[in-house]
Amino acid sequence: MEVNEKGQMILLFAAAVVVIILSISYVYAQNVIAGIESSRTMLAFPKEEIRNLCELASSSSTSTDEVVRQVRILCAKNGWVCNYNYPYRVEFKNLEVEYDAQDCRR
């Protein structure tokens, strides 16, 4: 009596193909999630606010305590942490971005 093993080989190859397809779809899903997160972070990056802080730091010859206090209050109302110091140093932090410029002139 002869044993027919063709059916077993078909099932084995089908299982291998399923495993390969599942692993590729998992990698693809991770890439999509990473792309969504990075694009959301890029859209949320506050470049205009940082430019304004750099202008403020570079335009004032000395950093007065009253101006620094007002900037901190305005930033805190938006949930940010903003600091600037003379000469040309700006620090900006929110939930998604942490930016520290040692020299804003660049």
Buried (B, 14 or more C-beta within 10 A) or exposed (E): EEEEEEEEEEEEEEEEEEEEEEEEEEEEEEEEEEEEEEEEEEEEBBEEBBEBBBEBBBEEEEBEEEEBEEBBEEBEEEEBEBBBEEEBBBBBBBEEBEBEBEEBEE
